[in-house]
Amino acid sequence: SSFRGKTVIITGASRGIGKSIGLRLAKDGANIVVAAKTATPHPKLPGTIYTAAEEMEKAGGKALACVVDVRDEASIQKCIDETIAKFGGIDILINNASAIALTNTQDTNMKRYDLMHSINTRGTYLFTKLCLPHLRVSASRGRNPHILNISPPLAMEPQYFAGHVAYTMAKIGMSMCVLGMAEEFKQEGIAVNALWPLTMIWTAAADMLMGDGKGEGSRHPEIMSDAAHVILGKSSASYTGNFAIDEDVLRAEGVNNFDKYDVHPGGYLLPDFMIDHTKYEAFNRSKI
């Protein structure tokens, strides 16, 4: 496969969407760097960088677990140095690590505001900046380098901000990185794209956020990892600057039935709140 021997750094890959993407690429024999902060188990969330790395190896890839705080330049640089020492290069960077708090302006404390901005926007910017010299080498070797940010379409609509201005600003910052960097790195053949889910995605973090444990209206993270797999397989010279939605990516590949991704097949689906869902047939059958 085209990912065999490719080296992929995924931030926040100890669980959820990041881990799912890692497993999908590991199946193809990729080297996965699990760059996350969970070295010891979280009291409420399953998985550590070590258990995730073990799963990547079982799936067929090679793995490296790195304790990384994306707010800390030295910590990122150490992870990059370890990656180069072990795998000899970096071909793909997936900026997935994010902090979320869906609080209104009055109820967002500044510590949480700073956390979201330093992880989401600044962490994405910094990790990309530090990986760039290695992605340039990957480009010079004809290895199809990609940067993929797990961030929403750049839609400046009030309804995507109101209710959680701080969080949306921090996520849109990641999308602005895509907009600018795709253009900046275009001549060098380094692709920069965004991927975002059409629906709620059921992860441990979503469970903690929603707290009902049932995943009503959600899809499994595999829809995101299958879509990421498609995007990362595209030519980095031509497919760049896109704000992709998971279902659209897979439909373009000929997938018509999405039931296997549903937590409750045939049930209603909850749209992600940063997408204009009126255009999608997935919601025609829903109770929204």
C-alpha positions, -999 to 999 in steps of 0.1 A, spaced: 0 0 0 10 36 -4 13 41 33 38 12 40 69 28 56 54 63 57 58 81 90 28 97 105 27 120 136 -8 122 151 -14 146 180 -39 135 206 -38 99 192 -42 81 225 -80 78 219 -109 89 198 -105 102 162 -67 105 164 -63 69 175 -88 57 149 -68 74 121 -36 58 134 -51 23 134 -64 28 98 -30 38 86 -12 12 107 -32 -15 88 -14 -3 57 20 -7 74 26 30 83 48 41 112 26 59 137 39 84 162 13 87 190 20 122 202 -3 129 232 -1 138 269 -17 107 284 12 87 298 -8 74 328 -45 65 326 -70 93 328 -95 88 357 -125 90 333 -111 82 298 -96 49 286 -62 45 269 -27 59 271 -1 66 244 14 32 253 -17 12 249 -25 31 217 10 24 203 6 -13 211 -27 -14 192 -11 3 162 16 -24 161 -11 -52 164 -29 -36 135 2 -40 113 22 -8 117 52 3 137 46 27 165 64 53 187 47 67 219 58 102 227 46 122 257 39 156 241 23 188 254 15 207 222 18 239 242 55 233 248 80 238 220 107 217 237 83 188 241 73 189 205 109 191 193 119 161 214 91 141 198 102 151 163 138 143 172 128 108 185 107 103 153 136 111 130 159 89 151 135 59 149 119 63 115 142 86 95 117 111 84 82 126 87 57 123 58 24 131 74 13 154 103 -22 151 117 -31 180 140 -59 164 160 -53 174 196 -79 198 209 -94 211 241 -131 218 241 -155 237 263 -189 247 249 -195 275 273 -209 309 266 -189 341 270 -199 348 306 -192 312 317 -159 307 300 -131 312 325 -99 326 310 -78 296 321 -101 274 298 -100 301 271 -62 301 271 -61 263 272 -83 260 240 -63 286 221 -29 273 231 -37 237 222 -60 241 192 -47 271 173 -12 276 187 -4 239 191 -14 233 155 7 262 142 37 252 163 37 215 155 34 223 118 62 249 120 86 224 137 77 195 113 80 217 82 118 211 76 111 173 76 80 175 54 102 195 29 126 166 29 97 142 24 86 163 -6 121 163 -21 120 125 -18 87 123 -37 69 109 -6 36 128 -10 37 149 23 4 159 39 -7 180 68 -43 173 80 -60 194 106 -91 180 123 -110 213 120 -142 228 106 -150 245 73 -142 282 73 -177 295 75 -181 329 91 -217 324 103 -229 337 136 -246 305 146 -213 286 145 -199 310 171 -227 321 193 -230 300 225 -193 290 225 -174 318 210 -141 308 227 -141 272 214 -152 282 178 -125 308 176 -99 283 187 -110 256 162 -114 282 133 -78 292 141 -68 256 130 -88 261 98 -71 294 91 -38 275 93 -51 253 65 -62 283 44 -29 301 47 -4 273 48 -19 254 19 -12 284 -2 22 290 14 35 255 8 18 248 -25 49 253 -46 68 228 -24 42 201 -29 32 198 8 -6 194 10 -26 211 39 -62 201 43 -89 201 70 -113 173 78 -145 176 99 -174 152 107 -209 157 94 -224 143 125 -216 139 162 -187 113 165 -189 89 195 -157 90 215 -148 87 251 -145 125 251 -180 129 236 -193 106 262 -178 127 289 -192 158 274 -227 145 267 -226 121 296 -254 97 286 -231 68 275 -254 58 247 -240 76 216 -275 86 204 -274 104 171 -237 97 166 -214 79 142 -182 59 151 -148 75 146 -141 51 118 -160 73 93 -133 100 101 -104 76 98 -117 61 65 -121 97 51 -86 107 64 -72 76 47 -87 87 13 -74 123 17 -39 113 27 -37 90 -3 -44 119 -27 -16 137 -46 -1 163 -23 7 184 -53 -29 188 -64 -52 181 -34 -46 209 -10 -65 238 7 -97 217 10 -121 218 39 -135 183 36 -165 167 53 -161 130 62 -193 118 44 -186 139 12 -151 124 9 -165 88 11 -194 95 -12 -169 108 -38 -152 73 -35 -185 56 -42 -197 48 -6 -235 52 -5 -244 33 27 -232 48 59 -251 25 83 -220 7 94 -207 39 109 -239 46 129 -237 39 167 -275 31 163 -281 21 127 -313 35 113 -317 60 142 -317 97 139 -284 116 135 -272 147 152 -254 171 129 -221 186 140 -229 222 150 -204 238 127 -218 225 94 -248 235 73 -266 202 76 -296 212 56 -278 201 24 -273 165 36 -297 136 31 -284 119 62 -307 143 81 -338 139 60 -348 108 81 -338 125 114 -359 139 141 -341 172 143 
